Amino acid sequence: MGLLASLLSGFASGETLAAVRRARTAAIVYALAALAAFCGLGFLVGAAYIWASARYGSLAAALGFGVGFLVIAGLVLVIHRLMSGARARREAKRRNADMKALGITAALAVLPALLKGKGGLGVILGPAMALAAYAIYRENVKPDDPDAGGQE
């Protein structure tokens, strides 16, 4: 209740509106600064091209800049692909951990109701023993040999 009252009093006093105005002003200033930085980078690239064309000739400079930018683009894509693969694996591992925690929480929440029911302990022990047996089986099964190719 206190948080809601604080939000309402902040809105009524105009603090929220002032914060929104400050955020909008900051966004505009950062956008203008980014635009100026991109223009500055463009002029620096242009100056480097002029210098390279005066030193090596315009065709060689154009080819060099073209190849250089293609190499940079390729590196960016390769790095992105590597990072996204690692990120996807981390997210899958986290998702699996979350699902396990959710399953354990759900099982613990249902446990008292199952113990009070007609089947009692047998309703719980049957599936639990099956899960334990499956876990033991998976732990002791050797993975298939990838060199065999499924041939017997």
Secondary structure, 3 states (H helix, E strand, C coil): CHHHHHHHHHHHHCHHHHHHHHHHHHHHHHHHHHHHHHHHHHHHHHHHHHHHHHHHCHHHHHHHHHHHHHHHHHHHHHHHHHHHHHHHHHHHHHHHHHHHHHHHHHHHHHHHHHHHCCCCHHHHHHHHHHHHHHHHHHHHCCCCCCCCCCCC
